[in-house]
Amino acid sequence: MAREHIVTYIGKVSDGRHVVRHPDGRLELQEDQTDWARLDALTEEQLERVIADDPDWAEFKDIDWATVEVKPFVAKQAISIRLDPDVLEFFKKDGPGYQGRINAVLRHYMAEKKKAG
């Protein structure tokens, strides 16, 4: 199975292009590929049908998007950290983005500690 290549939207530049960050940290300017005229022409019913037919949407359909917190991109701070070899190997085994996965685990730990008081 092919690995996904997910980019992160960073922002839009004045000429209409946008900046994305690749999993390897590389930034790239991209042209907008959205057919806005076609999208604007869809009725609400048609749009709901298109969404329902998208297999990638299945895992997201039950999310209450009104409660989703959107966080702006904040540049990470480079540090040096010592990890046990097996811990590092565990996070690296899924390929690029292992530092982000480590950060996500630490963020979850931090949130749980804050909840606990």
N, C-alpha and C positions, 0 to 999 in steps of 0.2 A: 504494500500500500504506500502511495506517495505521501511524503510528509507535507503538512501545510506550511505555507510561507505567509505568515500573518505580519502585516506592517501596521505601525501605529501612526495615526493621523496626528501631525504636530500643529499645523496651521495653514492658513491660506496666505498667499502673497498677492501683491497688488494687481498683477496681470492675470489673476484667475487661477493660476496653477496652485498646487498645494504641496506641502512638505510632508514626507512620511519618513519614519525611522524603521529600518529593517532589523530583524532579530540580531544581526551582528553589530548593530549600533550605527551602521552607515545611514546617512541622510540622503534623500533623493527628492528632486523636484519632479512632480508628475502632472500631466494634463488631466483635467476632469474628464472622466469617461462616462459620466451619467447622461443619459438622454432625457434632459429635464422636460422637453416639450412632450415626449411620450408619457412621462410620469405625471405631469400636470393634467394631461388629457384623461387620465383614469378617474373613474368615479370611485367613491368610497367603497362601494360594493366590489368593484373590480379589483381594487387595491387589496382588500381583505382576502379575496380569492387567490390572488397572486402570492400573497404572503403565506396563506394556508397550504398552497401547493409546493412551497419551497422546502425541500427536505432538511436544509440547514436551520430552518426556523423551529422545528419540532421541539428542541430542547429549551427554547426560549419562550414558547407560547404562553406558559403559565406564569411568567414573571409579571408582577405589577410594576410596569415601567414608571408609574407616578412616584414610586418610592426609591428609584435608582438614583444613587448619588454620582454625579459626574464630577470628576476631579481633574483640574488642569494639569498639564504635563509639568513636572518639576524635575530639573536635571538632578541626577543622582550624584552623591558625593563619593569620590574615589577614596577608598581606605585599604588598609592591609589587614587581613584577618587570617587567623590560623584555624584550620578545620581538620578534623580527623580524616585520614585518607578515604575511609569507607563512606563518610558523609559526602565528601566532595565527589567521589565516584558515583554515588547514588544520584546526585543532582545533575551531573554531567551526562549520564547515560541517555538522556532524552535529547541530547544535542544542544545546539545554540539556545541561549536564553536561560542557562542554568543560574546565572547570577540573579535574574529576575525571579526565578522560582524560589531561590533562597530568600530573596527580599520579601516575596509573598508570604512565605512561612513565618518569617520574623514579624511581618505586619500583622498576621493573624494572631500570633502569640501576644503581641503588644495590645491588640484590640481586646483580647480575652482578659488580659491582666487589668486593663482599664475598666472593663465591665465588672470584674470581681472587686474593684475598689482598691 
